[in-house]
Amino acid sequence: MTPKFIFVTGGVLSSLGKGLAAASIGALLEARGLSVIMQKLDPYVNVDPGTMNPFQHGEVYVTDDGAETDLDLGHYERFTNAKLSKKCNYTTGSIYESVINKERRGDYLGGTVQIIPHVTDEIKRAIQGAVNGVDLSIVEIGGTVGDIEGLPFLEAIRQFRTDVGKENVLYIHLTLVPYMRMAGELKTKPTQHSVSELRRVGIQPDVLLCRSEQPLSKSLKEKIALFCNVEPEAVITAIDVDHIYEVPLKFHEQDLDETICRKLGIWTRAPQLQNWEDLVYKLKNPAHEVTIAMVGKYVDLKESYKSLNEALVHGGVANNTKVNIRYVDSEVVERDGLAEVEGADGVLVPGGFGARGVEGKIKAVQYARENRVPYFGICYGMHMAVVEFARHVLGWKEAHTSEIDPNSPYPVIYLMREWFDYRSQRIEKRDELSDLGGTMRLGAYPCHLTAETLAAKAYKIDDISERHRHRYEFNNEFRTALEEKGLVVSGASPDGELVEIVEIKDHPWFLGCQFHPEFKSRPMNPHPLFRDFVRAALRHHNDKRG
C-alpha cells in the first residue's frame, strides 16, 4: 500500500514525552501487523548531538550504521522493531549543511536560496528518504510549537499533506492539561493556546494527546474537542504511569490505535498486546529486589543514561527482580570516599569522557574487585577497570589512560593510531588533531568471544556485533603482562587487535566491555550482559543475607 505518514508535534513545554508517545504509537500499529519506520527531526543547529554535553541534551544514542542521534531513537528501537539508521534523525544543522553544499556545487543554478522552497524541500526529501517499503512512517518534530527554529519543519510537514494526499497524513499533537491543586481542577487553556499556535502555521491536528496527572472526564474531552476542532474520541489522556511500558496499553484502552487506523483508512487485524501486558505484569510484581550503584559524572541528569537505565530494567525483568539504581557522583567518591557505593549489590561505571571524577571511578572499581561485588564497566568503565588493575595488581602506580595523562609511562588505554575498520573495510588513521567525530569508533563492530568466559556464557554464541562510541582503545603493548596477573581478554575483534571485553579471574562477576550493550537491549529481549549482571547482583544480595 501507499505509505502513510504520522507527524507528532508538541506544545506548551518540553519533556512532555513526545518520543515515548511516538514510540508507543509505533508499538500499537506493529501489534496490528503493520510495519513502521520512525524518524526524529530536531530543530537545533548542531549537525548531530555527538559533541553536545549530556547536561545539555541527555544521552547520545548510536545506531548500527554509526549515527549519533537523539535519545528518542532509543525509545523507538525499544518499543518497535523498526531498523533505524542515519536517515532517521535530521537536525536544522544537517538540513542546512545539505542545502549549503548544494548551493556551493551550483545545484540551484544560480537562484536565490530561500527557506521556502529550498530548506522545506530538503526536509521533505529527508522524510521521504527514510521510507523503505514500510506501511507507516512516524515522524516526531522536536521542540515545541512556537519555537522560531522549528518553523521550517512545521511548514514542511504542512506542505507534506498536499504533496502526498490528505488521506495519507495524520497530525498528532501532544500537549499539557495541568492540574491546579489550589483550584482542584484540570485546566484546558494551555492546550487551547498550543493548538491555536499550531493552526496559525496551517496545521490542524487530527488527534490530541493530553498529558495529565489525572484522567480527563468525558465532559472535559468534549470541551477540548470543541475549542480545538477535533472529534471527542480523538482527545486522548496521556496520563502519568509508573512504568513507561504501560503507555501503549493506556493508549489502546482509549482506542487510539483504532482512531489512527480509521482516520488513515487502514484495515488491520486486531492488536496482539499480550507481550506488553505480560511485561507490565512482571514490572509491577517482581519477586526480588537489588540495588546497583551507578558511579558516573552525569548523575544529576538521569536522561544522560537513558538507555542504560532501561537496560537495567530489562535485566531485572529477566530475573523477576526490581532494580533500584543508586546514582553516585564520582566526584563525591573522589572527595569523600565510598560511603555511597558500599552496600550496593552491584557496581556499574558507565561511559563518559574527560578527567572529571576519574579517580572516584577508579576507587569504585577497586572496591568492587577487592570486595567481590559484581562489577560492570561500560566503555570508559572498562578503561577504568584496566587502569585500576594495572595500578593495584601489577603495581604500576602511574598507569592511566592517555586521554587523561598523555605522559603516563603505562598508558594501558591509548589512542590507537591505525586500525582496520570492519565497517568500511579499510585501514583508518587518527590522532589528537582529528575532528572529535573523526577519532570515534562509531556503530556496530564484530567481536569474537573466548570460550568458557562470563561473556561466552552470557551470549551463548561465539561471534557477536555490538555498537560503539569511543576514541581510546586497550593498549596491546601491556596485554601479556596484564593477562599474566589474571586479566582475561574474553572478547576481541576478529583479527585480535581491538580488545572488546575484559574480565578478572576468580571473581564472582567482573566484566568490562568497550562497546555500549545498552543500545541493543529490549524489554522483550533483555541484553545478555545486563541479564547476567543483575543475576550476579541478586546472588550477591542473597549471599549477604545469609
URZI-V161260 format. One record per helix or strand. SS is the DSSP state (~ for helix, > for strand). FROM is the first residue (numbers start at 0). LEN is the number of residues. If there is no record, write none. Layout:
SS/FROM/LEN  SS/FROM/LEN
//
This chain:
>/3/7  ~/17/14  >/35/7  ~/48/3  ~/53/4  >/60/2  >/67/2  ~/71/8  ~/85/3  >/88/3  ~/91/14  ~/114/15  >/135/6  ~/147/17  ~/165/3  >/168/8  >/178/2  >/184/2  ~/188/12  >/206/6  ~/217/11  ~/231/3  >/234/5  ~/243/10  ~/255/9  ~/273/11  >/287/9  ~/301/17  >/320/9  ~/329/7  >/345/4  ~/357/13  >/373/5  ~/379/13  >/398/3  >/409/5  >/417/4  >/425/4  ~/436/3  >/440/9  ~/453/6  >/462/8  >/472/2  ~/475/9  >/486/6  >/498/6  >/509/4  ~/516/4  >/521/1  >/524/1  ~/527/18
//
